[in-house]
Structure formats: C-alpha cells, structure tokens
Amino acid sequence: MAIEKWLAITSVGLFAMFAGEMISVYNFMIEVPDDFEFAQAFEANPKIIQFISIGVAPAGVLAAVAFIMSKHYGSKPIGGMIILGGIILFVGMLVTNSMLDRIDDVYLTDAVRFTPILFMVLSVPVILVGSYLIKHKKDRPRKQYF
C-alpha cells in the first residue's frame, strides 16, 4: 500500500479520536457528580485546545498531505477515506453541538459553544477535497512515437 493510503487511514483515525474526545468531555460536563472535587476547578478550554492539537490538527495535516500526494492521478480509495474522515468529524461535532443545551452554565464558555460549529464548517472542505480525488481521472500518458 502506498504511503498516501496510510496517511489517509491515519487521518480517519484521528478524526474519529477527536470526535470521541469532544463527545466524552461534553458528556463529562453534563454528568458531573455534585461531590466531585475536580468539578469545581474544571475548565473546558484547555482540554478543548489539547484535543484540537492532538486530534483534528494532525488529522487535517495528514489528509492534506495525502491529497497533495495523490492529486495528480486521483484515487478513489484515498478520496473515500478523506470523505469518511470529514463525515466522522461532521457527525461528531453535530452530536457535540446537540449536547450544549444540557451543559451547566458554569462550564459554558465561548470555546465550548463555538468549537462544534467551527469544526462542522471545517468538515465541508475536507469532504470536498475527498470528492475531488474521487472524480479526478488519471491522465493517460502519451506515447512517444519519434
């Protein structure tokens, strides 16, 4: 398997990891026990920045590198994996955004409110890049007769 396929596979995994991390931290903010000491000092902003830096940022870079490596000849498997990563990101952020109304006002910050919307918007270019790779056909090499 070519390196760009492995990069696309890794980006799908990182997109899924980011969606899972965000869902889990939002779920934590919904179901915090009252006697939990850490809950009084918990701030979501550093966690969200950490999840962005170890999840979606490398996933976006890997998807972009896989696209750049295969854009000249097109690739249906790589394009499909990039589309899958964008869909996973969109669905994960949609679930996260639906959890906002159940989070206590103590934990609601701008990062908590706007991160799901931001990454739902950013998942659209990821899906478009993947669809470009699927639609792009290989150029037939011209034969040199002379």
Legacy VTK file of the C-alpha trace (Angstrom):
# vtk DataFile Version 3.0
C-alpha trace
ASCII
DATASET POLYDATA
POINTS 146 float
0.000 0.000 0.000
1.306 3.438 -0.884
2.215 5.922 1.814
-0.669 8.243 0.922
-3.167 5.480 1.724
-1.637 5.028 5.156
-1.762 8.784 5.732
-5.463 8.820 4.800
-6.169 5.875 7.124
-4.376 7.643 9.974
-6.286 10.864 9.343
-9.602 8.976 9.561
-8.499 7.514 12.894
-7.503 10.916 14.229
-10.778 12.490 13.097
-12.644 9.725 14.936
-10.438 10.159 18.013
-11.137 13.906 18.090
-14.893 13.368 17.774
-14.784 10.814 20.600
-12.721 13.098 22.834
-15.091 16.004 22.324
-18.164 13.873 22.972
-16.590 12.484 26.135
-15.634 15.895 27.579
-19.092 17.302 26.796
-20.655 14.223 28.402
-18.452 14.831 31.464
-19.696 18.414 31.707
-23.301 17.161 31.569
-22.978 14.390 34.174
-20.601 15.848 36.774
-21.297 14.402 40.235
-22.000 17.003 42.913
-19.400 15.648 45.350
-16.608 15.542 42.755
-13.784 17.876 43.892
-12.231 18.253 40.445
-15.529 19.610 39.080
-15.163 22.938 40.874
-11.789 23.638 39.252
-12.542 22.087 35.841
-12.166 24.338 32.808
-13.041 23.011 29.386
-10.995 25.484 27.330
-7.557 23.910 27.939
-8.973 20.445 27.269
-10.566 21.543 24.012
-7.315 23.174 22.866
-5.450 19.992 23.803
-7.915 17.835 21.850
-7.611 20.108 18.832
-3.822 19.973 18.916
-3.562 16.192 19.297
-6.599 15.184 17.241
-8.038 17.296 14.494
-4.977 19.401 13.613
-2.781 16.377 12.776
-5.737 14.722 11.059
-6.188 17.737 8.806
-2.488 17.869 8.016
-2.375 14.153 7.184
-5.463 14.418 4.977
-3.905 17.402 3.183
-0.618 15.564 2.615
-2.473 12.505 1.290
-4.416 14.802 -1.042
-1.287 16.567 -2.270
0.483 13.270 -2.908
-2.388 11.824 -4.942
-3.996 14.852 -6.613
-2.191 14.373 -9.926
-3.503 10.892 -10.555
-6.646 10.806 -8.404
-7.533 7.947 -6.112
-10.944 6.598 -5.199
-9.802 4.806 -2.006
-7.903 7.824 -0.688
-10.717 10.190 -1.631
-13.221 7.903 0.072
-11.168 7.796 3.252
-10.835 11.575 3.304
-14.598 11.903 2.788
-15.164 9.380 5.593
-12.956 11.451 7.900
-14.923 14.593 7.063
-18.224 12.815 7.688
-16.986 11.446 11.015
-15.881 14.942 12.017
-19.221 16.457 10.973
-21.338 13.845 12.758
-19.194 14.008 15.906
-19.494 17.773 16.060
-23.241 17.543 15.362
-23.613 15.222 18.362
-21.435 17.536 20.451
-23.473 20.562 19.419
-26.690 18.785 20.389
-25.305 18.305 23.920
-24.844 22.046 24.532
-28.285 22.702 25.980
-27.741 20.116 28.754
-24.385 21.507 29.942
-24.405 23.528 33.158
-23.881 27.280 32.691
-20.728 27.134 34.829
-18.915 25.237 32.067
-20.290 27.134 29.058
-17.562 29.274 27.552
-17.069 30.578 24.047
-14.822 27.643 23.198
-17.445 25.166 24.398
-20.177 26.886 22.381
-18.353 27.594 19.135
-15.885 24.715 18.671
-18.507 22.247 17.384
-19.850 24.797 14.902
-16.343 25.700 13.734
-15.404 22.109 13.010
-18.747 21.347 11.368
-17.935 24.157 8.941
-14.357 22.917 8.507
-15.530 19.383 7.725
-17.132 20.594 4.482
-13.782 21.408 2.752
-12.442 18.034 3.888
-15.375 16.305 2.192
-14.940 18.437 -0.941
-11.228 17.592 -1.170
-12.042 13.898 -0.922
-14.699 14.172 -3.607
-12.183 15.897 -5.887
-9.886 12.896 -5.604
-12.710 10.505 -6.441
-13.784 12.478 -9.513
-10.276 13.171 -10.828
-9.330 10.681 -13.523
-5.869 9.504 -14.312
-4.241 11.158 -17.284
-3.293 8.730 -19.994
0.361 9.039 -20.839
1.052 9.988 -24.430
3.150 7.608 -26.385
6.296 8.967 -27.926
6.500 7.583 -31.467
9.539 9.533 -32.515
LINES 1 147
146 0 1 2 3 4 5 6 7 8 9 10 11 12 13 14 15 16 17 18 19 20 21 22 23 24 25 26 27 28 29 30 31 32 33 34 35 36 37 38 39 40 41 42 43 44 45 46 47 48 49 50 51 52 53 54 55 56 57 58 59 60 61 62 63 64 65 66 67 68 69 70 71 72 73 74 75 76 77 78 79 80 81 82 83 84 85 86 87 88 89 90 91 92 93 94 95 96 97 98 99 100 101 102 103 104 105 106 107 108 109 110 111 112 113 114 115 116 117 118 119 120 121 122 123 124 125 126 127 128 129 130 131 132 133 134 135 136 137 138 139 140 141 142 143 144 145
